[in-house]
Amino acid sequence: MSSPKQLKVGMVGGGGGAFFAHPHQKAIHLDGTRRVVAGALRTRPEAALEDAANWPYPIQGYGSFAAMIDAQANLPESERLDYVVVVTPNFAHFAPALKAVEAGIPVFCEKPLTLNHHEAVQLKAAVEKANVPFAVAHTYLGHWSSRLSRHIVCSGLLGDVRWVDASYQQGWLAGKAEESGMQQAEWRTDPKRSGASNCGGDIGTHALMQLRYVTGLDVSKVSARLEVFVAGRSLDDHFTTYCELSNGGKALVRASQIAIGHKNDLSIEVNGSQGTLIWKQEEPEAVRILLPGQPDRVYWRGEVAGNDGFLGDLPEDLMAEPTLPSGHGEAFHDALGRLHRDFETDVRAYNAGQSFSCDGSKYANVEDGRIGLAFIDAAVSSSAADGSWMTLAAE
Ligand SMILES: NC(=O)c1ccc[n+]([C@@H]2O[C@H](COP(=O)([O-])OP(=O)(O)OC[C@H]3O[C@@H](n4cnc5c(N)ncnc54)[C@H](O)[C@@H]3O)[C@@H](O)[C@H]2O)c1
């Protein structure tokens, strides 16, 4: 690490009963090399300042994200934010992310990247112009087992990818949670704050990203059905896409919020011409490999060695990842922490005036975020056209 100083992080969102700001702040602090020092935690300035004053440790509160970002220019360089985390509802990602990027501040932004594809294209252009590190918080890429899965599939150990089933099943919106005063359900089911798809945008994009990350393939076309099972909702609570992949393979990318009993059941199965890979986020320490005529193999994090008759040499950076000893479970916070750790590497390089990779191999980048919105757009159009095939927009 080039500098022992802790990176300083500013949060946009996180006050007033927020959910995901809290996993972020835990993940930021996981290594001791990053800390949250500032926050614009809510929309209303007085409430934002009050919540900052009541944050569990001292942070500088700001009444708005604009005030927080504008203030940076007047601070001595050693006190400026090293990056900003945007963890607001979907409609409130674009403005703070754009403002930070234009001020030259790296951004770690929540998914889906923006409210719509048009905003995503603008944001991507701004990131390229400013040449700042930019991450999209597809948490599950940060599991060590996701990285092993990517290595296995992308290095061809399962042969050609023929079929992928990427699925994210939840049951928490099987009833009208949005009428119970639950803020997370309220904004997700509101098209103005959520976007053109609720279920697809919220968790279908995670399933898509898992597919793209593990296989290294893109979805080129979709035939989709967005369905509403809970009467009175205007956005989908069940999302199914049949996809064509960039190598000619096929896939299902699907998600549900009405699958009672399913919690955060994200899974991926990849059927290659020589074998199958199965990974489940609710059991994130294990990768299952099924090979014809052989006993099934289960690779547990911390117990994987190369050259075992299936795996060849394993990449040095994969084996050098800091992890807990096997059997001491790593899970959600560790995965998000790994993304922040890899982002930190790029931010430190940026601060030192060096080149940084931000290439999607360690965390999702702005182009991955844009593709998520292109996928949603294509799925929404396809569903409206009775499942007709739609091509994902290139830009
Ligand atoms: N990566 C993941 O695994 C994951 C998991 C859950 C949620 N998310 C994403 O995180 C984001 C937030 O979701 P959540 O469930 O935490 O929502 P939430 O409703 O719990 O929290 C949203 C927060 O944003 C604040 N806020 C809203 N507008 C703001 C503004 N203009 N300025 C400052 N603060 C503002 C709210 O006051 C609140 O603190 C969403 O985009 C969601 O998709 C990602």
PDBQT file of the ligand as one rigid body, heavy atoms in Angstrom, charges set to zero:
ROOT
HETATM    1  N1  LIG A 401     -25.617  -3.740  -3.442  1.00  0.00    +0.000 N 
HETATM    2  C1  LIG A 401     -26.518  -4.344  -2.711  1.00  0.00    +0.000 C 
HETATM    3  O1  LIG A 401     -26.348  -5.524  -2.390  1.00  0.00    +0.000 OA
HETATM    4  C2  LIG A 401     -27.719  -3.552  -2.252  1.00  0.00    +0.000 A 
HETATM    5  C3  LIG A 401     -28.547  -4.005  -1.213  1.00  0.00    +0.000 A 
HETATM    6  C4  LIG A 401     -29.604  -3.194  -0.806  1.00  0.00    +0.000 A 
HETATM    7  C5  LIG A 401     -29.841  -1.972  -1.423  1.00  0.00    +0.000 A 
HETATM    8  N2  LIG A 401     -29.033  -1.577  -2.448  1.00  0.00    +0.000 N 
HETATM    9  C6  LIG A 401     -29.232  -0.282  -3.117  1.00  0.00    +0.000 C 
HETATM   10  O2  LIG A 401     -28.909   0.745  -2.188  1.00  0.00    +0.000 OA
HETATM   11  C7  LIG A 401     -29.708   1.899  -2.462  1.00  0.00    +0.000 C 
HETATM   12  C8  LIG A 401     -30.428   2.305  -1.161  1.00  0.00    +0.000 C 
HETATM   13  O3  LIG A 401     -31.294   1.239  -0.799  1.00  0.00    +0.000 OA
HETATM   14  P1  LIG A 401     -31.793   1.080   0.712  1.00  0.00    +0.000 P 
HETATM   15  O4  LIG A 401     -32.589  -0.166   0.759  1.00  0.00    +0.000 OA
HETATM   16  O5  LIG A 401     -30.673   1.271   1.649  1.00  0.00    +0.000 OA
HETATM   17  O6  LIG A 401     -32.781   2.342   0.801  1.00  0.00    +0.000 OA
HETATM   18  P2  LIG A 401     -33.228   3.094   2.129  1.00  0.00    +0.000 P 
HETATM   19  O7  LIG A 401     -34.554   3.693   1.826  1.00  0.00    +0.000 OA
HETATM   20  O8  LIG A 401     -33.096   2.189   3.291  1.00  0.00    +0.000 OA
HETATM   21  O9  LIG A 401     -32.135   4.245   2.309  1.00  0.00    +0.000 OA
HETATM   22  C9  LIG A 401     -32.033   5.325   1.421  1.00  0.00    +0.000 C 
HETATM   23  C10 LIG A 401     -31.313   6.470   2.110  1.00  0.00    +0.000 C 
HETATM   24  O10 LIG A 401     -31.102   7.516   1.176  1.00  0.00    +0.000 OA
HETATM   25  C11 LIG A 401     -31.476   8.762   1.797  1.00  0.00    +0.000 C 
HETATM   26  N3  LIG A 401     -31.740   9.729   0.723  1.00  0.00    +0.000 N 
HETATM   27  C12 LIG A 401     -32.721   9.734  -0.211  1.00  0.00    +0.000 A 
HETATM   28  N4  LIG A 401     -32.549  10.773  -1.058  1.00  0.00    +0.000 NA
HETATM   29  C13 LIG A 401     -31.425  11.427  -0.669  1.00  0.00    +0.000 A 
HETATM   30  C14 LIG A 401     -30.721  12.564  -1.126  1.00  0.00    +0.000 A 
HETATM   31  N5  LIG A 401     -31.137  13.234  -2.202  1.00  0.00    +0.000 N 
HETATM   32  N6  LIG A 401     -29.612  12.951  -0.452  1.00  0.00    +0.000 NA
HETATM   33  C15 LIG A 401     -29.177  12.275   0.624  1.00  0.00    +0.000 A 
HETATM   34  N7  LIG A 401     -29.798  11.182   1.099  1.00  0.00    +0.000 NA
HETATM   35  C16 LIG A 401     -30.909  10.774   0.478  1.00  0.00    +0.000 A 
HETATM   36  C17 LIG A 401     -32.633   8.387   2.690  1.00  0.00    +0.000 C 
HETATM   37  O11 LIG A 401     -32.858   9.367   3.679  1.00  0.00    +0.000 OA
HETATM   38  C18 LIG A 401     -32.078   7.089   3.272  1.00  0.00    +0.000 C 
HETATM   39  O12 LIG A 401     -31.148   7.380   4.278  1.00  0.00    +0.000 OA
HETATM   40  C19 LIG A 401     -30.653   1.511  -3.584  1.00  0.00    +0.000 C 
HETATM   41  O13 LIG A 401     -30.172   1.976  -4.810  1.00  0.00    +0.000 OA
HETATM   42  C20 LIG A 401     -30.641  -0.009  -3.573  1.00  0.00    +0.000 C 
HETATM   43  O14 LIG A 401     -30.871  -0.568  -4.847  1.00  0.00    +0.000 OA
HETATM   44  C21 LIG A 401     -27.993  -2.342  -2.843  1.00  0.00    +0.000 A 
ENDROOT
TORSDOF 0
